[in-house]
Amino acid sequence: MHRLPPGAFGALAAGQGTPAVVKALLAARRSRHLFLLRGVLDHLAGVPQPQARAFEANYAALAAVQRVAPSAVRTVLAYPLVGAWLAHCLRRLRGDDGTATPVDADLAHLGSVAAAAAVRGGTATAVVVPVREGTVALPTLGRLHLGDRTGDGLAAMSYQDGRVTFPGRGRAPVRLVPRQADTPGWEALRRAVVTERGLTLCVDVDDVDPYRDCARLGAAPRLGAGEWRVWQDRLRSAWRVLAVDHPDQAAALAAGVVALVPLTRPASGESRSATQTDAAATVALSLPADPSTFAVTLVHELQHTTLNLLHDLVPLLVPTGGRHYSPWRPDPRPLWGLLHGTYAFLGVARFWRAEAAARPTPAARLELARSVHDVGVGQRALRESGRLTPAGERLVRVIGDTVRRWAPEIDDDLRRLAADLNADHHATWRLRNLAVDPQAAAALAAAWLAGQPDPPGPLPAARVVAGPAPRPASPRLQLARRLDAGLSTGDGALDGVSASNLHLLRGAYQRAAAGYLAHIANGAAVPDAWAGLAVACGRLAGSPGHELLHRRPELVHAVHRSAAAGGPGVDVLALASWLSRGAG
């Protein structure tokens, strides 16, 4: 049975996992992989299907390798993407995955696992493996090319005396040993090793495993030689940032990140990253543009891995449905996603705290302020959910205590700005994801246009819906990152920048609100103008209408849209004040 070392939970809750604790969590995850393997085998027991028989034969081959080379089997079964494959198979067998392709290839991948262990252990084996576009992947080792890209299906494969053969396929034997470099017909799994200040990061960069795109973000194809050099150089620079200014986080990363999976860069040009629950210790990411972004991305994703591993041992949430606001996402998130975001950005806040201490640049100070504020928002929502286990309550309480201790290190102006940027994000989220019943909105608009003194009945509640595709990042966040530290002073303008947004960021809320109202009246930049107006109204709080615009912008927007359809010139503030009489 796996247990956390004494004192480990408190350290993990504060975002300070040590290498020893991270390794203990990974050991527990290896046991989970064995349970998943047994689950697949048990699910197939008694099923009179060819794939079941093939799986059992490959399982017997793996067991035979285990008897001779247990360490090799342990290494392969512990690989995160083997865990992702096992979880995928179990979901498919239970009908939960929705994949329409035949299950044979997925189940036959156990033959590839057994073959990889045999190669590592130097022992003979005979298995059945899946062939995908003329290739056979061996997890932790690389990928064989059979020369026929149309030859998908299953193939018999043997390994003996350091050579791989494919009986009946006319393929010449391939000499293969662990960590062999590329040869004709063989693409090796590359490993990046970087050292700085006595700290070494050793990770596989996996661009060959067929299950590497488990987050479904678009895995990059095999990196060319030039691309591989760029990845190594960027990783080396990022590791220098971590080892020099963030040695504790670097040490935990060295213990907790096993593999990187390159992703294709999205059309927006922004980098993206993910850690899939079933592939903890693997970070899928597009190549970050600069060392600091690469470094903080690794910190962020290690937090996701740590929480996934911790949850294996200590349940943190009571299962629940519903979707919630998250300060880091444009879409409604399950409570588990909110917990993940809160914990991940605790690590991000710790990173920027050290960066701001080492190099107090405006960028570092702003990111620290935003991270500390947003983690506070997330942990409060989690505590109010009523769905935390006792361990989850403790975890979230420690998170809150940690960021509260850091808050006094942030000056008042940046705290104000961070709060406004979060209010902007929240208002945008509400406008995008909360729907007001159109008939209820139309009835309110009609009553307003008819001059009724009060709204008819209580105000309608909004329901969470799947909003449209998210727009690019908030223009106010992008602008905040451009400005210098003197955010609350001066009346200067910036070329190509909305004066209303500039006023809002500098704390001139009355002028910002007037500008947004003019935008709304003109029908220009309406979604962003409504969110900006909600932020300004929250600061002004001069009337119940201001408060309602700040608290429920989606309601005022829906009624305004319906009223404006009946005639121009609807006074937003007057409408909001009228609606507030029905707030109860």
GIDA-V744801 format. One record per residue. SS is DSSP state (H for helix, E for strand, L for the rest). BURIAL is b if it has 9 or more other C-alpha atoms within 8 Angstrom, else e. D_FIRST is the distance of its C-alpha to the first C-alpha in Angstrom with 1 decimal. Layout:
SS:BURIAL:D_FIRST
SS:BURIAL:D_FIRST
This chain:
L:e:0.0
L:e:3.8
L:e:6.6
L:b:10.3
L:e:12.5
L:e:15.1
L:e:17.9
H:b:16.4
H:b:16.8
H:b:20.4
H:b:21.2
H:b:19.8
H:b:21.8
L:b:24.8
L:b:24.3
L:b:23.7
L:b:20.4
L:b:20.6
H:b:20.0
H:e:17.1
H:b:15.4
H:b:16.4
H:b:15.1
H:b:11.6
H:b:12.0
H:b:13.4
H:e:10.7
H:b:8.5
H:b:11.8
H:b:12.2
H:e:9.4
H:e:11.4
H:b:14.4
H:b:13.4
H:e:12.9
H:b:16.3
H:b:17.9
H:e:17.0
H:b:18.4
H:b:21.6
H:b:22.0
H:e:21.7
H:e:24.0
H:e:26.6
L:e:26.4
L:e:29.9
L:e:31.5
L:e:34.8
L:e:34.9
H:e:35.6
H:b:32.7
H:b:30.3
H:b:31.7
H:b:31.6
H:b:28.0
H:b:27.2
H:b:29.4
H:b:27.8
H:b:24.3
H:e:25.8
H:b:27.2
H:b:23.9
H:e:22.4
H:e:25.4
H:b:24.9
H:b:21.3
H:e:22.7
H:e:25.2
L:b:23.6
H:b:19.8
H:e:19.8
H:b:22.3
H:b:20.3
H:e:17.2
H:b:19.6
H:b:21.3
H:b:18.3
H:b:16.9
L:b:20.4
H:b:20.4
H:b:23.4
H:b:21.8
H:b:19.2
H:b:22.4
H:b:24.0
H:b:21.3
H:b:21.2
H:b:25.0
H:b:25.2
H:b:23.1
H:b:25.3
H:b:28.4
H:b:27.6
H:e:27.1
L:e:30.3
L:e:28.9
L:e:29.9
L:e:33.7
L:e:34.3
L:e:37.4
L:e:37.2
L:e:36.4
L:e:32.8
H:e:33.6
H:b:33.2
H:b:29.9
H:b:28.4
H:b:30.3
H:b:28.5
H:b:25.9
H:b:28.8
H:b:29.0
H:b:25.3
H:b:25.9
H:b:29.1
H:b:27.7
H:b:25.1
H:b:28.1
H:b:30.2
H:b:27.7
H:b:27.1
L:b:30.8
L:b:30.5
L:b:32.7
E:b:31.7
E:b:33.6
E:b:32.2
E:b:33.6
E:b:33.3
E:b:34.6
E:b:37.7
E:b:38.2
L:b:41.7
L:b:42.1
E:b:38.9
E:b:35.7
E:b:32.7
E:b:30.2
L:b:27.1
L:e:26.7
L:b:30.2
E:b:32.9
E:b:35.4
E:b:38.0
E:b:41.4
L:b:43.1
L:e:46.4
L:e:46.8
L:b:45.5
L:e:46.4
L:b:44.4
L:b:41.4
E:e:39.7
E:b:37.7
E:b:38.5
E:b:37.8
E:b:36.5
E:b:36.3
E:b:35.1
E:b:36.5
L:e:37.9
L:b:37.0
E:b:38.9
E:b:38.0
E:b:40.4
E:b:41.0
L:b:43.0
L:e:45.8
L:e:45.8
L:e:48.3
E:e:46.0
E:e:46.5
E:e:43.4
E:e:41.5
E:e:40.4
L:b:36.8
L:e:34.5
L:e:31.6
L:e:32.9
L:e:36.3
L:e:38.8
L:e:40.7
E:e:43.1
L:e:45.3
L:b:43.1
E:b:39.9
E:b:38.4
E:b:35.7
L:b:32.7
E:e:33.9
E:e:32.0
E:b:33.2
E:e:32.8
E:b:34.3
E:b:34.5
E:b:36.0
L:e:36.1
L:e:33.6
E:b:31.0
E:b:30.3
E:b:29.1
E:b:28.4
E:b:27.9
E:b:28.9
E:b:31.6
L:b:31.1
L:b:34.3
L:b:33.9
L:b:30.7
L:e:31.8
L:b:28.8
L:b:29.3
L:b:31.2
L:e:28.3
L:e:29.6
L:e:33.0
L:e:34.9
L:e:36.9
E:b:35.5
L:b:38.2
L:e:39.6
L:e:39.4
L:b:40.5
L:e:43.9
H:e:44.4
H:e:46.0
H:e:43.2
H:b:40.6
H:e:42.5
H:e:42.7
H:b:39.0
H:b:38.5
H:e:41.1
H:b:39.7
H:b:36.2
H:b:37.7
H:b:39.6
H:b:36.7
H:b:34.6
H:b:37.5
H:b:37.5
H:b:33.8
H:b:33.8
H:b:37.1
H:b:36.6
L:b:32.9
H:b:31.2
H:e:28.0
H:b:27.6
H:b:28.6
H:b:25.9
H:b:23.2
H:b:24.9
H:b:25.0
H:b:21.2
H:b:20.5
L:b:23.4
L:b:23.2
E:b:26.2
E:b:29.3
E:b:31.1
E:b:34.8
E:b:36.2
L:e:39.9
L:b:41.6
L:e:42.7
L:e:46.4
L:e:46.3
L:e:45.5
L:e:42.6
L:b:39.4
L:b:36.3
E:b:32.6
E:b:29.4
L:b:25.7
L:b:24.5
H:e:21.2
H:b:20.2
H:b:21.4
L:b:19.8
L:b:21.0
E:b:24.2
E:b:27.3
E:b:30.2
E:b:33.4
L:b:37.2
L:b:38.7
L:b:39.2
L:e:42.8
L:e:42.3
H:b:39.9
H:e:39.0
H:b:38.2
H:b:36.0
H:b:34.2
H:b:33.6
H:b:32.5
H:b:29.7
H:b:28.7
H:b:28.8
H:b:26.7
H:b:24.0
H:b:23.7
H:b:23.2
H:b:20.5
H:b:18.7
H:b:19.0
H:b:17.8
H:b:14.6
H:b:14.2
H:b:14.9
H:b:12.0
H:b:9.7
L:e:12.6
L:b:15.4
L:b:18.7
E:b:21.4
L:e:22.5
L:e:23.7
L:e:27.4
L:e:30.4
L:e:33.3
L:b:34.2
E:b:34.7
L:b:36.6
L:b:34.8
L:b:36.8
L:e:35.8
L:e:36.6
L:e:39.8
L:b:38.2
L:b:36.5
E:b:32.7
L:b:29.9
H:b:28.2
H:e:25.1
H:e:27.7
H:b:29.2
H:b:25.9
H:b:25.4
H:b:29.0
H:b:28.8
H:b:25.8
H:b:27.2
H:b:30.6
H:b:29.2
H:b:28.5
H:b:32.0
H:b:33.6
H:b:32.1
H:b:33.5
H:b:36.9
H:b:37.0
H:b:36.8
H:b:39.2
H:b:41.6
H:e:41.5
H:e:42.2
L:e:44.7
L:b:45.7
L:e:47.2
H:e:48.0
H:e:45.4
H:b:42.5
H:b:43.7
H:b:44.0
H:b:40.6
H:b:39.1
H:b:41.0
H:b:40.0
H:b:36.3
H:b:36.2
H:b:38.3
H:b:36.4
H:b:33.0
H:b:34.5
H:b:35.8
H:b:32.5
H:b:30.5
H:b:33.3
H:e:33.2
H:b:29.5
H:b:29.9
H:e:32.8
H:e:31.1
L:e:29.5
L:b:26.5
E:b:23.9
L:b:20.9
H:e:20.9
H:b:18.5
H:b:21.0
H:b:23.9
H:b:22.6
H:b:22.1
H:b:25.6
H:b:27.2
H:b:26.2
H:b:27.5
H:b:30.7
H:e:31.1
H:b:30.7
H:b:33.4
H:b:35.7
H:e:35.7
H:b:36.8
H:b:39.5
L:e:42.2
L:e:42.2
L:b:43.6
L:e:47.3
H:e:48.8
H:e:50.3
H:b:47.1
H:b:45.2
H:e:48.0
H:b:47.8
H:b:44.1
H:b:44.5
H:b:47.3
H:b:45.5
H:b:42.6
H:b:45.3
H:b:46.8
H:b:43.6
H:b:42.9
H:b:46.5
H:b:46.4
H:b:43.2
H:b:44.9
H:b:48.0
H:e:46.1
H:b:43.5
E:b:45.0
E:b:47.8
E:b:50.6
L:e:52.2
H:e:55.4
H:e:57.6
H:b:56.5
H:b:57.2
H:b:60.6
H:e:61.5
H:b:60.9
H:b:62.8
H:b:65.7
H:b:65.8
H:b:65.9
H:e:68.6
L:e:70.6
L:e:70.6
L:e:68.7
L:e:68.1
L:e:64.4
L:b:61.7
L:e:61.8
L:e:58.8
L:e:55.4
L:e:54.0
L:e:51.9
L:e:48.2
E:b:46.7
E:e:44.0
E:b:41.4
L:e:42.4
L:e:41.6
L:b:44.1
L:e:46.1
L:e:45.0
L:e:44.4
L:e:47.2
L:e:46.8
L:e:45.5
L:e:47.5
H:e:50.8
H:b:50.4
H:b:47.1
H:b:48.8
H:b:51.8
H:e:49.8
H:e:48.3
H:e:51.9
L:e:53.3
L:e:53.6
L:e:52.5
L:e:55.7
L:b:54.5
L:b:56.5
L:e:59.8
L:e:62.6
L:e:64.2
L:e:64.0
L:e:63.1
L:e:61.2
L:e:62.6
L:e:61.1
L:b:59.0
L:e:59.5
H:b:61.3
H:b:59.3
H:b:56.0
H:b:57.3
H:b:58.6
H:b:55.2
H:b:53.3
L:b:55.9
L:e:55.8
L:b:59.2
H:b:57.9
H:e:61.3
H:b:62.6
H:b:59.4
H:b:59.6
H:b:63.3
H:b:62.5
H:b:59.7
H:b:62.1
H:e:64.7
H:b:62.2
H:b:61.4
H:e:65.1
H:e:65.8
L:e:62.9
L:e:61.5
L:e:57.8
H:b:57.1
H:e:53.2
H:b:52.9
H:b:55.8
H:b:54.3
H:b:51.0
H:b:53.0
H:b:55.2
H:b:52.2
H:b:51.0
H:b:54.6
H:b:55.1
H:b:51.9
H:e:53.5
H:b:57.0
L:b:56.1
L:e:59.9
L:e:59.9
H:b:57.8
H:b:58.3
H:b:56.7
H:b:53.7
H:b:53.4
H:b:53.8
H:b:50.9
H:e:48.7
L:b:49.5
H:b:51.2
H:b:50.5
H:b:52.5
H:b:55.5
H:b:55.3
H:b:55.3
H:b:58.3
H:b:60.2
H:e:59.9
H:b:61.3
H:b:64.0
H:b:65.0
H:e:65.5
L:e:68.3
L:e:70.0
L:e:69.6
L:e:69.4
L:b:66.5
L:e:65.8
H:b:62.0
H:e:62.0
H:e:64.4
H:b:62.4
H:b:59.2
H:b:61.0
H:b:62.3
H:b:58.9
H:b:57.5
L:b:59.7
L:b:57.6
L:e:54.3
L:e:54.5
